[in-house]
Amino acid sequence: MMNIPYRPIFLVLLVLVFSALVLGRARAGGDHYFAPVAHATVKAECGSCHLAYAPSMLPARSWTHMMANLDKHFGDDASVDPKLATEITAYLVANAGDQGGQRYGAKLLRGVSPTSTPQRITELPRWIKEHREVSAQEWKHKDVRTKANCVACHARAERGYYDE
Amino acid sequence: MLLTRTFPTLLAAWALLFSATGQAGVREDQLAAYASAAKAANAGFAGFSAERGKTLHTQNFSGGKPDTPACTACHGKDPRGSGRTPTGKTIDAVAVSVTPTRYTDPAKVEKWFKRNCTEVLGRVCTAQEKGDWLTYMLGQ
């Protein structure tokens, strides 16, 4: 009978699984990394007035709805050329938090009812929870002013990091 | 390897050549188009005025959104200084001397006139207004 060295094999496997977990998290930048927009048109069109928010921050149905109603975009008429709109929608949907961007957005989208179509990232249950310690006064600070101004506190938001 | 390196370089050189020769012409063409539209709307049209453009840029309007009564609400009082959007994004200075890449894409110019005039004035701008404003910024 061959003597199978179970103990070393088990140890090696344990180390491998552990490293995979740690490396996987590191690659994704922990829970606070949202791959930034990597599409030139989307970055230009969605990033001139505000930060081009990561597509993984909302589910696909939210992006579809938003792009179909750009003429009423949070009080602004933000319409874009129809051809561009199709291109932008396709990118946002493909990388949405419940599609290709799942590994970044899954946690942020926790608690979102599958029948709802959230439009504001800042109204997601998880977003509210993560920001519960920010006081009303801080939101009103002249360098912040709006919850849409991620970069005011998250200096590396443009590159996808929201850890601080 | 050689091809992958050479191709982008060639492309960049080509783009540079094109933009360097095309830039001035594009702006003039757009101004000319505004001039003919202004003339069509008003037979007494006698050219654009940087002075009127400055007034348009700085004056307060009541027809648009309360947050943005003037162009300067976001672009700042000094056309050579950078501006800031309500969500905190920096806007490159509107003066061509500071941001030389500006006004070289007519569709982009039209897009922002449409959007910003609606927000500030509560209506689209006339060809005369667009020409005046552009004339002001090209000289800044």
Interface residues (C-beta under 8 A of the other chain):
Chain A: G47 S48 C49 H50 L51 G75 D76 D77 A78 V80 D81 D143 V144 R145 T146 A148 N149 V151 A152
Chain B: K65 T85 P86 T87 G88 K89 A107 K111 R115 T118 E119
